[in-house]
Amino acid sequence: MTPEQERELQDLDVQIQIAEKKLRVASIKKQIAETELDILGLHQTLQQQLREGPMKVAV
């Protein structure tokens, strides 16, 4: 393998590592967004239950 090919291979390895890290960040952002949606849904459910009256709130 020539020095130029070796350098290109190292460059590709670095690009792969960067892409993997970006994918990991995107996955974490997706999890955060899903959790935020779950929280909003729970908040809306709680508000609805409270509007219906304290006796109907499930514990």
C-alpha positions as CSV (number, residue, x, y, z in Angstrom):
1,M,0.0,0.0,0.0
2,T,1.4,3.4,-1.0
3,P,1.6,6.2,1.6
4,E,-1.1,8.0,-0.3
5,Q,-3.4,5.0,-0.1
6,E,-2.6,4.7,3.6
7,R,-3.5,8.3,4.2
8,E,-6.8,7.9,2.3
9,L,-7.6,4.9,4.3
10,Q,-7.0,6.7,7.5
11,D,-9.1,9.6,6.3
12,L,-11.9,7.2,5.5
13,D,-11.6,5.7,9.0
14,V,-11.9,9.1,10.5
15,Q,-14.9,10.0,8.4
16,I,-16.6,6.7,9.5
17,Q,-15.9,7.5,13.1
18,I,-17.4,11.0,12.7
19,A,-20.5,9.6,10.9
20,E,-21.0,7.0,13.7
21,K,-20.8,9.7,16.4
22,K,-23.3,11.9,14.4
23,L,-25.6,8.9,14.2
24,R,-25.3,8.4,18.0
25,V,-26.1,12.0,18.6
26,A,-29.1,11.8,16.3
27,S,-30.3,8.7,18.1
28,I,-30.0,10.4,21.5
29,K,-31.9,13.5,20.1
30,K,-34.7,11.1,18.9
31,Q,-34.9,9.5,22.4
32,I,-35.1,13.0,24.0
33,A,-37.9,14.0,21.5
34,E,-39.8,10.8,22.2
35,T,-39.5,11.4,25.9
36,E,-40.7,15.0,25.6
37,L,-43.7,13.8,23.6
38,D,-44.5,11.2,26.3
39,I,-44.3,13.9,29.0
40,L,-46.6,16.2,27.0
41,G,-49.1,13.4,26.6
42,L,-49.0,12.6,30.3
43,H,-49.4,16.3,31.1
44,Q,-52.5,16.6,28.9
45,T,-54.0,13.5,30.4
46,L,-53.5,14.8,33.9
47,Q,-55.0,18.1,33.0
48,Q,-58.0,16.4,31.5
49,Q,-58.4,14.2,34.6
50,L,-58.2,17.2,36.9
51,R,-60.8,19.1,34.8
52,E,-63.1,16.1,35.2
53,G,-62.8,16.2,39.0
54,P,-60.4,15.1,41.6
55,M,-62.3,11.9,42.3
56,K,-61.6,10.5,38.8
57,V,-57.8,10.9,39.0
58,A,-56.2,7.5,38.9
59,V,-53.4,6.9,41.4
